[in-house]
Amino acid sequence: MRHRTLLLAAVTLVLGLPAYAAAQQPADTTKDHHEIRRDRRDLRHDRRDIRQDRQQRRQDVKSGDSAAVRRDTRDLRGDRRDVRGDRRDKRSDRRDIRHDRRDVRRDRKDSTSRKP
């Protein structure tokens, strides 16, 4: 009875911990990859908005409509702010992925190394 309990504990320890660590981590990195993809898409849309606002402002300057120029300048500022925020989000998501990968490597190393 005692040997069976020890054997069961050893099997659980050997098989359970690495499987638990491996099962837990990939979901985190997958979610971060999706967030990066979403941030990349947002950046593309914001850059397109900036191009359109610049074109609109040029047309308003040519037509002499100063109120529209001010409005377009304000829109440009907001779009640039959005681009900065999206870049910041993308950078932090990349950092999260690096940390998650590092943690996975450390977990694998810790679970496979034997301690005296």
C-alpha positions as CSV (number, residue, x, y, z in Angstrom):
1,M,0.0,0.0,0.0
2,R,2.8,2.4,0.9
3,H,4.7,1.7,-2.3
4,R,1.7,2.2,-4.4
5,T,1.1,5.6,-2.9
6,L,4.7,6.6,-3.4
7,L,4.6,5.3,-7.0
8,L,1.3,7.2,-7.7
9,A,2.8,10.4,-6.2
10,A,6.0,10.0,-8.3
11,V,4.0,9.4,-11.5
12,T,1.7,12.4,-10.8
13,L,4.7,14.6,-10.2
14,V,6.6,13.5,-13.3
15,L,3.6,13.6,-15.7
16,G,1.4,16.2,-14.1
17,L,3.5,19.3,-13.6
18,P,5.1,19.6,-17.1
19,A,1.7,18.9,-18.7
20,Y,0.0,21.5,-16.5
21,A,2.7,24.1,-17.3
22,A,2.5,23.3,-21.0
23,A,-1.3,23.4,-21.0
24,Q,-1.4,26.7,-19.2
25,Q,1.1,28.8,-21.2
26,P,0.2,28.4,-24.9
27,A,-3.2,30.0,-24.4
28,D,-1.5,33.1,-23.0
29,T,0.8,33.5,-26.0
30,T,-2.0,32.7,-28.5
31,K,-4.1,35.5,-26.9
32,D,-1.1,37.9,-27.2
33,H,-0.6,36.9,-30.8
34,H,-4.2,37.8,-31.5
35,E,-3.8,41.1,-29.7
36,I,-0.7,41.9,-31.8
37,R,-2.6,41.1,-35.0
38,R,-5.5,43.3,-33.8
39,D,-3.1,46.2,-33.0
40,R,-1.5,45.8,-36.4
41,R,-4.9,46.1,-38.0
42,D,-5.7,49.2,-35.9
43,L,-2.4,50.8,-36.9
44,R,-3.2,50.3,-40.6
45,H,-6.7,51.9,-40.2
46,D,-5.3,54.8,-38.3
47,R,-2.6,55.4,-40.9
48,R,-5.2,55.4,-43.6
49,D,-7.2,57.9,-41.6
50,I,-4.2,60.2,-41.4
51,R,-3.7,60.0,-45.2
52,Q,-7.3,60.9,-45.8
53,D,-7.2,63.8,-43.3
54,R,-4.1,65.2,-44.9
55,Q,-5.7,65.0,-48.3
56,Q,-8.9,66.7,-47.0
57,R,-6.8,69.4,-45.3
58,R,-4.9,70.1,-48.5
59,Q,-8.2,70.5,-50.4
60,D,-9.6,72.8,-47.7
61,V,-6.4,74.9,-47.7
62,K,-6.8,75.3,-51.5
63,S,-10.4,76.2,-51.2
64,G,-9.7,78.7,-48.4
65,D,-12.0,77.2,-45.7
66,S,-10.1,78.0,-42.5
67,A,-12.7,76.4,-40.2
68,A,-12.4,73.1,-42.1
69,V,-8.6,73.3,-42.0
70,R,-8.7,73.7,-38.2
71,R,-11.1,70.7,-37.9
72,D,-8.9,68.6,-40.1
73,T,-5.8,69.6,-38.2
74,R,-7.6,68.5,-35.0
75,D,-8.6,65.2,-36.6
76,L,-4.9,64.7,-37.6
77,R,-3.8,65.2,-34.1
78,G,-6.3,62.7,-32.8
79,D,-5.3,60.1,-35.4
80,R,-1.6,60.5,-34.6
81,R,-2.5,60.0,-30.9
82,D,-4.3,56.9,-31.8
83,V,-1.3,55.6,-33.8
84,R,1.0,56.2,-30.8
85,G,-1.4,54.4,-28.5
86,D,-1.7,51.4,-30.9
87,R,2.1,51.3,-31.2
88,R,2.4,51.3,-27.4
89,D,-0.1,48.4,-27.2
90,K,1.7,46.4,-29.8
91,R,5.0,46.9,-28.0
92,S,3.6,45.8,-24.7
93,D,2.0,42.7,-26.3
94,R,5.3,41.8,-27.9
95,R,6.9,42.2,-24.5
96,D,4.2,39.9,-22.9
97,I,5.0,37.2,-25.5
98,R,8.7,37.4,-24.8
99,H,8.0,37.0,-21.1
100,D,5.6,34.2,-21.6
101,R,8.1,32.3,-23.8
102,R,10.8,32.9,-21.2
103,D,8.5,31.6,-18.5
104,V,7.6,28.5,-20.5
105,R,11.3,27.7,-21.1
106,R,12.0,28.2,-17.4
107,D,9.1,25.9,-16.4
108,R,10.3,23.2,-18.8
109,K,13.8,23.5,-17.4
110,D,12.6,23.4,-13.8
111,S,10.3,20.4,-14.5
112,T,13.0,18.4,-16.2
113,S,15.9,19.1,-14.0
114,R,16.3,16.9,-11.0
115,K,17.0,18.4,-7.6
116,P,19.3,16.4,-5.2
